[in-house]
């Protein structure tokens, strides 16, 4: 594998951003590729997650691990 690439995620919102999650809070192979914020939408909090998903042909199971890590988001309710 060559030199590590730098990728960025951006969230632009017309509503106020209340909170920014630490990337280390996510159990994904590359936490720097996840950006999660809480936005105040007309008085209702909305958690927005932006991610750059790994390339499955190069990272194989890393892509699956990334998706599974996103399912275990901080402060998320487990499926019933």
MOJOVEN-V615076 format. One line per field, one symbol per residue. ss: DSSP state (@ for helix, = for strand, . for the rest). phi: phi as a letter, one per 30 degrees, with the letter a starting at -180 (. if undefined). psi: psi as a letter, one per 40 degrees, with the letter a starting at -180 (. if undefined). Layout:
BEGIN
ss->???
phi->???
psi->???
END
This chain:
BEGIN
ss->................====..@@@.....@@@========..========....@@@@.@@@@@@@@@@@.........
phi->.ddddccbcbbcbdcdcdbbddeddccbebddcbbbbcccchicdbdcccbcdddddcchdeddeddddddcddicdddd
psi->haihihiiihhhieihhdihihdeehgidgdeehhhihhhhfehhhhhhhihhihdddebeddddddddddfiieihii.
END
